[in-house]
Amino acid sequence: MGVIRCKGTDLLVWRRELIRRGGRAVDLDWLLSMAADCSWGDLQKLRICPDVEIELSAPLHDLTDLWTRHCDQHIPLQHLVGLCPWRDFELEVSSDALIPRQETELLIDFALQCLPEDACHLEGIWADLGTGSGALAVALARVLPHWQGHAVDSSASALALAERNLMALAGNSGWQLHRGSWWEPLKPWWGQFGLVLSNPPYIPTAVMDELEPVVKDHEPHLALCGGGDGLDCCRQIIRDARKALAPGGWILLEHHHDQSAMVLELLTDAGLERPEARYDLQGIPRFALAQRACQSITSDLSMEER
Ligand SMILES: C[S@@+](CC[C@H](N)C(=O)[O-])C[C@H]1O[C@@H](n2cnc3c(N)ncnc32)[C@H](O)[C@@H]1O
């Protein structure tokens, strides 16, 4: 599609009309930016000088179609566009995996704060449990280029999507994908993980029905539902974390807004050290981290035998 020229006043009138029909202005601006290359900055300039012409990479009637499908059928805009910006890259997204959320970006920052400052020059092994689109795995592969990475998911279609994203954004070496449940396919590397991230399904079953249609009708149930209290997956992951982590290795998890105390307790009960909550940008304790003690594997195991 070539460049389409449009009068600024026409674009602003079109925008007002679509918002009047329904949906959120912030989402329409996201669509303009992702599907027509009209940035938030371009829109601000138009408000000051509406008479200028603006260049779009898609015609307004195509955008109207997408917006109508979003509003009428509650299809996520990311699915309609097929892309989602996340940290410093754009991921392919589809109904095969969760659309990566902005708050999850913070897990990478918290992980890097746990590691030595020169971690990007060191070697190590990381894992992303429940990789979905591969968002966390792509980010880890990019910031820790000398580490060996392992991304796990039980969904074959999510793994196919993660593979395309990793190939496109992180090169074709330094990472492996595994189909299976949490730590299970990673047994050969147990005791060696220096860093493990997971954003497991954590929505309590009873809350699933309350989710917006844009989420519950279009994102995989397997990526959302965490069982009765939402902690089934967290429990399974944390149960084997001490055995799977290397001495001194870190695990960081995302969880529901009201699960912080319970997840920290699970981490402590599993024998991990320095359990701590981390907060999202709204001040909600949405992440938990902990470390395996820095002693050697043999002394750790012999402690268990005693
Ligand atoms: C909340 S999504 C997170 C996806 C991605 N990491 C992100 O942050 O956008 C949870 C992922 O866990 C996967 N999953 C669910 N049960 C699993 C299991 N038993 N073992 C491995 N992965 C599982 C789902 O398929 C889904 O991709």
The ligand as an SDF file (V2000), in Angstrom:
LIG
                    3D

 27 29  0  0  0  0  0  0  0  0999 V2000
   -0.2630  -15.6190   30.9630 C   0  0  0  0  0  0  0  0  0  0  0  0
    0.3880  -16.4680   29.5380 S   0  0  0  0  0  0  0  0  0  0  0  0
    1.9800  -15.6820   29.4420 C   0  0  0  0  0  0  0  0  0  0  0  0
    2.5430  -15.6070   28.0610 C   0  0  0  0  0  0  0  0  0  0  0  0
    3.8190  -14.7590   27.9510 C   0  0  0  0  0  0  0  0  0  0  0  0
    4.8700  -15.2540   28.8240 N   0  0  0  0  0  0  0  0  0  0  0  0
    3.5190  -13.3110   28.2880 C   0  0  0  0  0  0  0  0  0  0  0  0
    3.9340  -12.8470   29.3590 O   0  0  0  0  0  0  0  0  0  0  0  0
    2.8600  -12.6380   27.4780 O   0  0  0  0  0  0  0  0  0  0  0  0
    0.7510  -18.0500   30.2510 C   0  0  0  0  0  0  0  0  0  0  0  0
    1.3360  -19.0880   29.2840 C   0  0  0  0  0  0  0  0  0  0  0  0
    1.5040  -20.3050   30.0250 O   0  0  0  0  0  0  0  0  0  0  0  0
    1.2020  -21.3990   29.1650 C   0  0  0  0  0  0  0  0  0  0  0  0
    0.8850  -22.5640   29.9950 N   0  0  0  0  0  0  0  0  0  0  0  0
   -0.2730  -22.8810   30.6120 C   0  0  0  0  0  0  0  0  0  0  0  0
   -0.1350  -24.0330   31.2960 N   0  0  0  0  0  0  0  0  0  0  0  0
    1.1430  -24.4570   31.0960 C   0  0  0  0  0  0  0  0  0  0  0  0
    1.8840  -25.5750   31.5600 C   0  0  0  0  0  0  0  0  0  0  0  0
    1.3590  -26.4910   32.3650 N   0  0  0  0  0  0  0  0  0  0  0  0
    3.1790  -25.6700   31.1870 N   0  0  0  0  0  0  0  0  0  0  0  0
    3.7480  -24.7380   30.3710 C   0  0  0  0  0  0  0  0  0  0  0  0
    3.0840  -23.6560   29.9060 N   0  0  0  0  0  0  0  0  0  0  0  0
    1.7890  -23.5120   30.2730 C   0  0  0  0  0  0  0  0  0  0  0  0
    0.0490  -20.8940   28.3170 C   0  0  0  0  0  0  0  0  0  0  0  0
   -0.0710  -21.6500   27.1300 O   0  0  0  0  0  0  0  0  0  0  0  0
    0.4530  -19.4390   28.0930 C   0  0  0  0  0  0  0  0  0  0  0  0
    1.1960  -19.3110   26.8970 O   0  0  0  0  0  0  0  0  0  0  0  0
  1  2  1  0
  2  3  1  0
  2 10  1  0
  3  4  1  0
  4  5  1  0
  5  6  1  0
  5  7  1  0
  7  8  2  0
  7  9  1  0
 10 11  1  0
 11 12  1  0
 11 26  1  0
 12 13  1  0
 13 14  1  0
 13 24  1  0
 14 15  1  0
 14 23  1  0
 15 16  2  0
 16 17  1  0
 17 18  1  0
 17 23  2  0
 18 19  1  0
 18 20  2  0
 20 21  1  0
 21 22  2  0
 22 23  1  0
 24 25  1  0
 24 26  1  0
 26 27  1  0
M  CHG  2   2   1   9  -1
M  END
$$$$
